[in-house]
């Protein structure tokens, strides 16, 4: 009898999960009031605007404001970054003491190759090596005779309670200093500079908001992940919850063309799976490989949506945890990382 009840409850739970997933995945709830605004140029007939207003009211929009708008010119080619020049990537990853980090290195390295980035990889750098590698990376770019159009830097390590990175020697390096180093690169003036940071930024652990339907037996039937996730924060910092960095903000208004993507919100833990790598890097690679022609900020929004939907079993106990990216951008144009077609060699007579 107990087996029959458990089976019935399991089927009911799966049906409820499937129904909720179909109803909410990738969709916003529209139960609240709906307000519309129509903008029309002076040449549009009033009757056309009236028809549109009727359609909006039929769709449930309670109020519809209308204004006349001047005609805007089509976006010029300068609205998008020109990536026809050399693309360079620097991957700095601490592997020792971070199980699963090698999977991130392999996945990100393969993505950079597919997007035509000339990639430099360094594993297990000390704190001083983080700074030295960034300085050498900048010097190599400045020394190039051919134009450089984009740079990507991935920093993957344990993190401290105030957002600092920890080298393989356990010493600290401030990511802001690394950003400042690259921002001084003359070859990259006016070019996009992308920073990916897979590291904890504090000790706060996000428990998320669980579903309200069928609460008691869904928790009973829910299976644990096969592999618990680790946090990219050292144990010495595990109790430093609630702290936040008081340092300068990277990507501020005086640093144009910089895109910073953090694996965790400020003050929070970033998780990493021993067998698969981190949710941030693996999801990023998956999304960009599926749509390499897409605009990068739009793709990062999709990456964040997927990461926020995941649940991990953190190293701090049996409680399930959530993560959320933080994206800071001072980009001035659209950024698309699609691979540029290579010119064909000239044919002989």
C-alpha positions as CSV (number, residue, x, y, z in Angstrom):
1,X,0.0,0.0,0.0
2,X,2.9,2.4,0.9
3,X,4.5,1.6,-2.4
4,X,1.3,2.4,-4.3
5,X,0.9,5.7,-2.5
6,X,4.5,6.7,-3.1
7,X,4.2,5.8,-6.8
8,X,1.0,7.8,-7.1
9,X,2.5,10.8,-5.4
10,X,5.6,10.6,-7.6
11,X,3.5,10.6,-10.8
12,X,1.5,13.5,-9.5
13,X,4.6,15.4,-8.7
14,X,6.1,14.8,-12.1
15,X,2.9,16.0,-13.8
16,X,2.8,19.1,-11.7
17,X,6.5,19.9,-12.4
18,X,6.0,19.4,-16.2
19,X,2.9,21.6,-16.2
20,X,4.7,24.4,-14.2
21,X,7.7,24.1,-16.4
22,X,5.7,24.5,-19.6
23,X,3.8,27.4,-18.1
24,X,6.8,29.4,-16.8
25,X,10.0,28.4,-18.6
26,X,11.2,31.3,-20.6
27,X,8.0,33.2,-20.0
28,X,7.0,36.1,-17.9
29,X,3.8,36.1,-15.8
30,X,1.2,38.6,-17.2
31,X,-1.4,38.5,-14.4
32,X,-1.0,42.2,-13.5
33,X,-2.2,45.3,-15.2
34,X,-1.0,45.9,-18.8
35,X,-0.2,49.3,-20.1
36,X,0.7,50.2,-23.7
37,X,2.3,53.2,-25.4
38,X,2.0,53.8,-29.1
39,X,4.6,56.0,-30.9
40,X,3.8,57.1,-34.4
41,X,5.4,59.4,-36.9
42,X,3.5,62.5,-38.1
43,X,2.7,60.8,-41.4
44,X,0.8,57.8,-40.0
45,X,-3.0,58.0,-40.5
46,X,-5.1,58.5,-37.3
47,X,-7.3,55.6,-38.4
48,X,-4.3,53.2,-38.4
49,X,-3.4,54.3,-34.9
50,X,-7.1,53.8,-33.8
51,X,-7.1,50.2,-35.2
52,X,-3.9,49.4,-33.3
53,X,-5.4,50.8,-30.1
54,X,-8.5,48.5,-30.5
55,X,-6.2,45.5,-30.9
56,X,-4.3,46.4,-27.8
57,X,-7.5,46.7,-25.8
58,X,-8.6,43.3,-27.1
59,X,-5.3,41.9,-25.8
60,X,-6.1,43.1,-22.3
61,X,-4.2,46.4,-22.1
62,X,-6.1,48.6,-19.8
63,X,-4.7,51.9,-20.9
64,X,-3.1,53.0,-24.1
65,X,-1.2,56.2,-24.4
66,X,-0.2,57.6,-27.8
67,X,2.5,60.0,-28.8
68,X,4.0,61.2,-32.0
69,X,7.7,60.3,-32.4
70,X,10.2,61.6,-34.8
71,X,11.6,59.2,-37.3
72,X,14.9,57.8,-36.2
73,X,17.6,56.9,-38.7
74,X,18.7,53.3,-39.3
75,X,21.6,52.1,-37.1
76,X,24.9,52.8,-38.8
77,X,27.6,50.2,-39.1
78,X,29.5,52.0,-36.3
79,X,26.7,50.8,-33.9
80,X,28.5,47.4,-33.8
81,X,32.1,46.7,-32.8
82,X,34.4,45.8,-35.7
83,X,36.0,42.5,-34.9
84,X,37.8,41.9,-38.2
85,X,41.2,42.3,-36.5
86,X,43.1,39.9,-34.3
87,X,41.3,38.5,-31.3
88,X,43.3,37.6,-28.2
89,X,42.3,35.6,-25.1
90,X,44.1,35.0,-21.8
91,X,42.9,32.2,-19.6
92,X,44.4,32.1,-16.0
93,X,43.1,29.2,-13.9
94,X,44.1,27.8,-10.6
95,X,43.6,24.0,-11.0
96,X,45.2,22.8,-7.7
97,X,42.6,22.4,-5.0
98,X,39.7,23.1,-7.3
99,X,38.3,19.8,-8.6
100,X,36.5,20.2,-11.9
101,X,38.4,23.4,-12.9
102,X,40.1,21.5,-15.7
103,X,36.8,21.0,-17.4
104,X,36.2,24.7,-17.4
105,X,39.6,25.3,-19.0
106,X,39.0,22.8,-21.7
107,X,35.5,24.0,-22.5
108,X,36.5,27.7,-22.6
109,X,39.7,27.0,-24.6
110,X,37.6,25.2,-27.2
111,X,35.1,28.0,-27.4
112,X,37.9,30.6,-27.8
113,X,39.4,28.5,-30.6
114,X,36.0,28.2,-32.4
115,X,35.6,32.0,-32.2
116,X,39.0,32.7,-33.7
117,X,40.7,33.9,-30.5
118,X,44.5,33.4,-30.2
119,X,44.6,31.9,-26.8
120,X,47.2,32.0,-24.0
121,X,46.6,29.5,-21.1
122,X,48.4,29.5,-17.8
123,X,47.4,27.2,-15.0
124,X,48.1,27.5,-11.3
125,X,49.5,31.0,-11.4
126,X,50.5,32.6,-8.1
127,X,49.1,36.0,-7.2
128,X,52.2,37.7,-8.6
129,X,51.9,35.5,-11.7
130,X,48.4,36.8,-12.3
131,X,49.7,40.3,-12.4
132,X,52.8,39.4,-14.5
133,X,50.8,37.4,-17.1
134,X,48.3,40.3,-17.5
135,X,51.2,42.7,-18.0
136,X,52.8,40.5,-20.6
137,X,49.5,40.0,-22.3
138,X,49.1,43.8,-22.6
139,X,52.7,44.2,-23.9
140,X,52.2,41.5,-26.5
141,X,49.1,43.2,-27.8
142,X,50.7,46.6,-27.9
143,X,53.7,45.1,-29.8
144,X,51.5,43.6,-32.6
145,X,51.8,45.2,-36.0
146,X,48.3,44.1,-37.1
147,X,45.2,45.6,-35.6
148,X,43.7,44.1,-32.5
149,X,39.9,44.1,-32.3
150,X,38.9,42.3,-29.1
151,X,40.4,40.8,-25.9
152,X,38.9,38.1,-23.6
153,X,40.3,37.4,-20.1
154,X,39.1,34.6,-17.9
155,X,40.1,34.6,-14.3
156,X,39.3,31.3,-12.5
157,X,40.4,30.8,-8.9
158,X,39.3,30.7,-5.3
159,X,37.9,34.0,-4.1
160,X,38.1,36.0,-0.8
161,X,35.4,37.6,1.2
162,X,35.9,41.0,-0.5
163,X,36.1,39.8,-4.1
164,X,39.9,39.3,-4.2
165,X,41.3,36.4,-6.2
166,X,43.7,33.9,-4.6
167,X,46.6,32.6,-6.5
168,X,47.9,29.0,-6.3
169,X,50.2,30.3,-3.4
170,X,47.2,31.5,-1.4
171,X,48.2,35.1,-1.8
172,X,45.6,37.8,-2.9
173,X,45.4,39.8,-6.1
174,X,42.7,42.4,-6.8
175,X,40.8,41.8,-10.0
176,X,40.4,45.6,-10.3
177,X,44.2,45.8,-10.7
178,X,44.1,43.3,-13.6
179,X,41.3,45.2,-15.3
180,X,43.2,48.5,-15.0
181,X,46.3,46.8,-16.5
182,X,44.5,45.8,-19.6
183,X,42.6,49.1,-19.9
184,X,46.0,50.8,-20.4
185,X,46.6,48.7,-23.5
186,X,47.0,51.1,-26.5
187,X,46.1,48.4,-29.0
188,X,42.7,48.0,-27.4
189,X,41.6,51.6,-27.2
190,X,38.0,51.7,-28.4
191,X,37.9,47.9,-28.5
192,X,35.8,45.5,-26.3
193,X,37.6,44.0,-23.4
194,X,35.7,41.0,-21.8
195,X,36.5,39.7,-18.3
196,X,35.0,36.4,-17.1
197,X,35.5,35.8,-13.3
198,X,34.8,32.3,-11.9
199,X,35.4,32.9,-8.2
200,X,33.5,33.5,-5.0
201,X,33.0,37.1,-4.0
202,X,32.1,36.4,-0.4
203,X,30.5,33.8,1.9
204,X,26.8,34.5,1.5
205,X,24.8,31.4,0.2
206,X,21.6,32.0,-1.7
207,X,18.9,29.5,-0.7
208,X,16.6,30.8,-3.5
209,X,12.8,30.7,-3.4
210,X,11.3,27.2,-3.7
211,X,8.0,26.2,-5.3
212,X,4.8,26.4,-3.2
213,X,2.7,23.7,-4.9
214,X,2.7,20.2,-3.3
215,X,5.5,21.2,-0.8
216,X,5.7,18.3,1.6
217,X,6.0,15.2,-0.7
218,X,7.9,17.0,-3.4
219,X,10.7,17.5,-0.9
220,X,10.3,13.9,0.1
221,X,10.6,12.6,-3.4
222,X,13.2,15.0,-4.7
223,X,16.5,13.2,-5.3
224,X,19.8,14.8,-4.4
225,X,22.3,15.7,-7.1
226,X,24.7,12.9,-8.0
227,X,27.7,15.0,-7.3
228,X,27.7,17.8,-4.7
229,X,29.2,21.1,-5.8
230,X,32.1,22.9,-4.2
231,X,32.4,26.6,-3.7
232,X,35.3,28.6,-5.1
233,X,36.0,30.1,-1.7
234,X,38.7,28.8,0.6
235,X,37.6,27.4,4.0
236,X,39.5,30.3,5.8
237,X,36.9,32.6,4.3
238,X,33.8,30.4,4.8
239,X,32.5,32.2,7.8
240,X,33.0,35.7,6.4
241,X,29.4,36.1,5.4
242,X,27.8,39.5,4.6
243,X,31.0,41.3,3.7
244,X,31.3,43.2,0.5
245,X,34.1,44.8,-1.4
246,X,34.7,48.5,-0.7
247,X,37.2,48.9,-3.6
248,X,36.8,50.7,-6.9
249,X,34.1,49.4,-9.2
250,X,35.5,47.8,-12.4
251,X,33.8,48.9,-15.6
252,X,32.8,52.3,-14.2
253,X,32.0,55.3,-16.4
254,X,35.7,56.2,-16.9
255,X,36.5,52.8,-18.3
256,X,34.6,52.4,-21.6
257,X,34.3,49.2,-23.7
258,X,34.7,46.8,-20.7
259,X,32.4,43.9,-20.0
260,X,32.7,42.2,-16.6
261,X,30.8,38.9,-16.0
262,X,30.9,37.5,-12.4
263,X,29.9,33.9,-11.6
264,X,28.2,35.2,-8.4
265,X,26.6,38.3,-7.1
266,X,28.6,40.6,-4.9
267,X,29.2,39.0,-1.5
268,X,28.0,35.5,-2.6
269,X,29.5,32.1,-3.3
270,X,30.2,30.7,-6.7
271,X,29.7,26.9,-7.1
272,X,31.7,24.4,-9.1
273,X,31.0,20.7,-9.8
274,X,33.9,18.2,-9.4
275,X,32.9,16.2,-12.5
276,X,31.5,18.8,-14.8
277,X,33.1,22.2,-13.9
278,X,31.3,25.4,-12.9
279,X,27.7,26.2,-13.9
280,X,28.8,29.6,-15.1
281,X,31.5,28.6,-17.5
282,X,29.8,25.4,-18.8
283,X,26.5,27.2,-19.4
284,X,28.3,30.1,-21.1
285,X,30.1,27.8,-23.5
286,X,26.9,25.9,-24.3
287,X,24.9,29.1,-25.1
288,X,27.6,30.8,-27.2
289,X,28.2,27.6,-29.2
290,X,24.5,27.3,-29.9
291,X,24.2,30.9,-31.1
292,X,27.7,32.3,-31.9
293,X,26.1,35.1,-34.1
294,X,24.0,36.5,-31.3
295,X,24.6,39.8,-29.5
296,X,26.7,39.0,-26.5
297,X,24.7,40.9,-23.8
298,X,21.5,39.1,-25.0
299,X,23.3,35.8,-24.8
300,X,24.6,36.5,-21.3
301,X,21.0,37.2,-20.2
302,X,20.1,33.7,-21.4
303,X,23.1,32.3,-19.6
304,X,22.0,34.0,-16.4
305,X,18.5,32.7,-16.8
306,X,19.7,29.1,-17.0
307,X,22.2,29.5,-14.1
308,X,19.4,30.9,-11.9
309,X,17.2,27.9,-12.7
310,X,19.8,25.4,-11.5
311,X,20.1,24.1,-7.9
312,X,23.2,22.8,-6.3
313,X,24.0,20.9,-3.2
314,X,26.6,23.2,-1.6
315,X,29.5,22.0,0.6
316,X,28.0,23.5,3.7
317,X,25.4,20.9,4.3
318,X,22.3,19.3,2.8
319,X,20.6,22.5,1.8
320,X,20.1,23.3,-1.9
321,X,21.6,26.6,-3.1
322,X,21.2,28.9,-6.0
323,X,23.5,31.2,-7.9
324,X,23.1,34.4,-10.0
325,X,25.5,36.1,-12.3
326,X,26.4,39.7,-12.2
327,X,27.0,41.5,-15.5
328,X,28.6,45.0,-15.6
329,X,29.0,46.6,-18.9
330,X,30.4,49.9,-20.2
331,X,30.2,48.7,-23.8
332,X,29.3,51.5,-26.3
333,X,28.3,49.3,-29.2
334,X,26.7,45.9,-30.0
335,X,29.1,43.1,-29.5
336,X,28.8,39.9,-31.6
337,X,31.5,37.3,-31.4
338,X,30.6,35.3,-34.5
339,X,33.7,34.1,-36.3
340,X,34.7,36.3,-39.2
341,X,35.1,34.5,-42.5
342,X,38.7,34.1,-43.5
343,X,39.7,35.4,-46.9
344,X,40.4,32.9,-49.6
345,X,44.0,32.6,-50.9
346,X,44.5,34.1,-54.4
347,X,44.3,31.6,-57.2
348,X,47.1,31.1,-59.7
349,X,46.7,31.5,-63.4
